[in-house]
Amino acid sequence: MSESRDPDLRSRKVRDAALVLPFVGAFLLMPPFIRTFASDSYLAGIPVIIVYLFAVWFALILCAWLLAGPLHETMEAESRGASDADTPEG
Amino acid sequence: MLSANLLLFVCISYVALLFLVAFVVDRQAQRGRIGWLQSPLVFTLSISIYCTSWTFYGAVGSAARSGLEFATIYLGPTLVFIGWWWLLRKLVRIGTVHRITSIADLISSRFGKSPTLAVFVTLIAVIATTPYIALQLQSVTLSFRVISGGPESGGLNDGATAFWVAAGMALFTILFGTRNVTANERHHGVVAAIAVEALVKLFALIAVGLFAIYGISGGVGDVFSRVSPEFLHANDVFGVRWAALTFLSATAIICLPRQFQVTVVENVDERHLATASWLFPLYLVLICIFVVPIAVAGLSHLPAGSNPDMFVLTLPLSANQGGLATFAFIGGFSSATSMVIVAAIALSTMVSNHIVMPVALKVSQSGHYTSGDVRRLLLISRRVSIAVILMLGFVYFRLTDGSEGLASIGLIAFAGIAQVLPGVIGGVMWRGATRYGALAGLAAGFGIWAYMLLIPSFRAEFAFIEALVSMGPWGIAALRPQAFLGMTVTDPLVHALFWSLAANTALFIFVSLATNPTPLERLQGALFVDVFRTRPGETPGVIHRTAQSEDLFVLAQRILGGEPARLLFEDIARSQGIRSGLPIADDAFIARIERELGGTVGAASAHAMVSQVAGGGTISLTELMKIADETAQILEYSQQLSQKSEELESTARQLRNANAKLQELANQKDEFLSQVSHELRTPMTSIRSFSEILLETPDVTSAEAQRFLTIINAECLRLTGLLDEILDLSFLESGKVSWNLVPVDAESALNRALDSISVLAEKNGVTIEIGERARHVTVMADFGRLTQVFLNILNNSVKYNSAEAPRIEVSSSHRNGAYVVSIADNGPGIAESDSEKIFSKFTRGTGRHEVGSSGLGLPISREILRKFRGDVVLTSNGGPGAHFEVRLPAA
């Protein structure tokens, strides 16, 4: 029983994370928050705002990549479940 | 400068390569060998037609002019794709399940297969896409001129370049985009070609970017040392416009007809979205990462006044890197052509399905669709549409030649197509959205967009538009298109976006609330919103229609073509269990035909065609309610589940109770057996010992023998009595007795019992006092058994009464339909804790052991009374002694 409940819980968490991710991205990339980094300073010779923008961008892609695997599995399981459910129930 | 001829040769070779790729892949697809083509990588690359020449050249120009603002155009799609689980997944699922052919088809299909909506969205799409196609033509001609020199240096003039480019693209699109009309509008050759182009443009831009950093500037540090805060506009760029542009680009990646085409229509497996969710943003970020370095290098190394939109070409040219410049040109060419090709396919599908087909249907109505081959008509109309759309783009380009920065046209187009968004989101998320709501919202949004953005974009060409923009219509300043109601948003785009989308959304919601959906709308709404709860391929039997299979076959043949139609009908017949011949035209079959045809001609046209054959059909309300009822499906599932679990729980509870009862019974049985053996042992022991004395002692006197025999006899009688009682009790408890209940005079039964006990009472010196008596009560009982009950209780009271002056009070009453006999003694009484125990077998009250009694009297009495629907209880009367009450319902 507990063996099947844990993956369920995990896939739910992954789906919730996938739903939240674009909002996190929007928060980080939209004013007013992004203005915090719109300073004149440089980080390793690159303007801080450019470093910030692309760092957030890559971080979002990384998160999406991390979520894609489990979500893919969820979809596979769903389609398997659907085809299983198609056959019986005369 | 490169020679125009060399450039032409390179161009034509590249185009020939694309033709070859498309041709080979199409051939492979026909043979079914397209496994690699259905990979998520190809899917992602085809989505990258989002990056048009506007990106390729314009992003650098935008960066040079407004700093980081260019990034918003790619941040929006990034957010949409990393949030694919929200919307894109649902759109793709709907597209697959309902065979959606275009964004217009999606909206029309959702709102009751409305032809009006389909036409409207198609028109918006054509109007918003035409300038965009013009923009691509402009960028190709501009880049061609930049790289080969103008007409004066022997190159082609702009018009000719644009014309040949448009013609070439039309040819390619017609050849590979309209080879077939079936198979869910998937064009494998085209997808392969644009995947190649996606890679070419990415590598070209990266190559130019690397060259800008390491070839022209002195590395990363040098590039960014030239980046000033003024260049980045870091202090003013993150305002309303930043958010508005991000939103606009997010909208565009969903609603642009070409994006819908590659993301939803051409999608072969919705799981590819999982890969595209990170791979497409990665593609975008790779495109963007070199934009700033190229812009910075261009601004600092090219002469002042150079067109920043062309930095991608002019940077390598200025360093005499002809090869790199050509590669960059091919990259820009790729991004322009791939966009135009897909946009033309998407638009031609919409135009032929939603404008040409309905008209053809109307015209052929009289001839009942027998005139002309629908399939041929469809192909021809698509080919003509493609040519017309490209020609429109060309005309637009000639009309507005050179008047606009590249990016502003793109943004105007984005804002136009964004008007579809409320209908799409509302349609797939909200069941209450109606066709009228969608129409009203679209009309308002589109009108405001045209008034505030499209028309003012021609202000330089036409004086009256300039007057309109600056003074307002008829001089009414409050209605000025770029300061509506005096709103002081300086940015016309944000201004127009705000008004159009606000009016669009508000009307969509309010009109939806004010109008009622038709049954078909409700059905489609439920199917779209709950697409994840409906299993693919499962059509609810909602619409009831009748048709001749032959008619349907003829119709399918005309649209799908002979062979595919035959295969489809065979497949359906097989699933119906029919070996040969046409399938039975049941509701599910008609619905499937409509869906298959919808994959070719769009839902509205398919619905109209099938309705011609099968009649309009009646929608069964009960079925519809079942689906359309807001939460019916979820409720049904969860109810079934909770019902099941409740059943299980109650079963478990019953089992537990039964088990407890069984254990108790087993204990009682053990106890009973040990009691019985104990009770039997005492008389048996005395019988044995006395008979042994009689046997073994020869000189027993006859008087002694007489005494012993009397004892033996008494013990035998006791044994027999005990066994009788046990038998009686088990007989009662087994429930085998069929009681013959007759009206009995209860008082006379009590009198009989009192008479019988009087002898024993006198012997024991017990006084029986008769109290108040009921008169003449009839109960349903058995006379003998009832007497036995009274006798048992009286017997107990006499036997256990150890008082000095033993006394029993007997009274009876008849109140409220109940007959109650009360028998009280002044004996030692029964402890409270024993008040139930004494009714169990063989248990006597504490300290009542010594008196000869089987202990079965009370259980037997209770058992009998319960058969009479009465009972005997021990009540406390406050005083000493035991007080029994026999209760019976009076008849």
Boltz contact constraints between the chains, C-beta under 6 A:
constraints:
  - contact:
      token1: [A, 18]
      token2: [B, 85]
      max_distance: 6.0
  - contact:
      token1: [A, 19]
      token2: [B, 85]
      max_distance: 6.0
  - contact:
      token1: [A, 21]
      token2: [B, 82]
      max_distance: 6.0
  - contact:
      token1: [A, 22]
      token2: [B, 79]
      max_distance: 6.0
  - contact:
      token1: [A, 22]
      token2: [B, 82]
      max_distance: 6.0
  - contact:
      token1: [A, 22]
      token2: [B, 83]
      max_distance: 6.0
  - contact:
      token1: [A, 25]
      token2: [B, 79]
      max_distance: 6.0
  - contact:
      token1: [A, 26]
      token2: [B, 79]
      max_distance: 6.0
  - contact:
      token1: [A, 29]
      token2: [B, 75]
      max_distance: 6.0
  - contact:
      token1: [A, 30]
      token2: [B, 243]
      max_distance: 6.0
  - contact:
      token1: [A, 31]
      token2: [B, 238]
      max_distance: 6.0
  - contact:
      token1: [A, 34]
      token2: [B, 238]
      max_distance: 6.0
  - contact:
      token1: [A, 35]
      token2: [B, 238]
      max_distance: 6.0
  - contact:
      token1: [A, 38]
      token2: [B, 234]
      max_distance: 6.0
  - contact:
      token1: [A, 38]
      token2: [B, 238]
      max_distance: 6.0
  - contact:
      token1: [A, 40]
      token2: [B, 229]
      max_distance: 6.0
  - contact:
      token1: [A, 45]
      token2: [B, 221]
      max_distance: 6.0
  - contact:
      token1: [A, 45]
      token2: [B, 224]
      max_distance: 6.0
  - contact:
      token1: [A, 46]
      token2: [B, 224]
      max_distance: 6.0
  - contact:
      token1: [A, 47]
      token2: [B, 227]
      max_distance: 6.0
  - contact:
      token1: [A, 49]
      token2: [B, 234]
      max_distance: 6.0
  - contact:
      token1: [A, 57]
      token2: [B, 285]
      max_distance: 6.0
  - contact:
      token1: [A, 60]
      token2: [B, 82]
      max_distance: 6.0
  - contact:
      token1: [A, 61]
      token2: [B, 278]
      max_distance: 6.0
  - contact:
      token1: [A, 61]
      token2: [B, 281]
      max_distance: 6.0
  - contact:
      token1: [A, 61]
      token2: [B, 282]
      max_distance: 6.0
  - contact:
      token1: [A, 64]
      token2: [B, 82]
      max_distance: 6.0
  - contact:
      token1: [A, 64]
      token2: [B, 277]
      max_distance: 6.0
  - contact:
      token1: [A, 64]
      token2: [B, 278]
      max_distance: 6.0
  - contact:
      token1: [A, 65]
      token2: [B, 278]
      max_distance: 6.0
  - contact:
      token1: [A, 68]
      token2: [B, 274]
      max_distance: 6.0
  - contact:
      token1: [A, 68]
      token2: [B, 277]
      max_distance: 6.0
  - contact:
      token1: [A, 68]
      token2: [B, 278]
      max_distance: 6.0
  - contact:
      token1: [A, 71]
      token2: [B, 274]
      max_distance: 6.0
  - contact:
      token1: [A, 72]
      token2: [B, 271]
      max_distance: 6.0
  - contact:
      token1: [A, 72]
      token2: [B, 274]
      max_distance: 6.0
  - contact:
      token1: [A, 75]
      token2: [B, 271]
      max_distance: 6.0
  - contact:
      token1: [A, 82]
      token2: [B, 535]
      max_distance: 6.0
